[in-house]
Amino acid sequence: MSEPLHARSALRLRLLLSALFVPLFLAGTVFFGVWAADTGAGDSPGRGTLVVIAVVCGALALLAAADLLVVIRRLRSARGTRTR
């Protein structure tokens, strides 16, 4: 077989993408949250839709932040094993 024994991911790329998307999704959460708060009755899109989008952005921000922490931990542990 030609498959590696241990799968490897592009940690530097994941670090870059997570660092980019955490603030982007946080900004989206704030933007849609404020927009939902300022929405009146009969406005389109409705308050419920904007709240759902804000919640999704918040969940994606948490996911990206968790991935950022995992990648940083893996990079530090890989750096520590190389120097020993």
CORJOPE-V14050 format. One record per residue. SS is DSSP state (2 for helix, 1 for strand, 0 for the rest). Layout:
BEGIN
{{SS} {SS}}
END
This chain:
BEGIN
{{0} {0} {0} {0} {0} {0} {0} {0} {0} {0} {2} {2} {2} {2} {2} {2} {2} {2} {2} {2} {2} {2} {2} {2} {2} {2} {2} {2} {2} {2} {2} {2} {2} {2} {2} {2} {2} {2} {0} {0} {0} {0} {0} {0} {0} {0} {2} {2} {2} {2} {2} {2} {2} {2} {2} {2} {2} {2} {2} {2} {2} {2} {2} {2} {2} {2} {2} {2} {2} {2} {2} {2} {2} {2} {2} {2} {2} {2} {2} {2} {2} {2} {2} {0}}
END
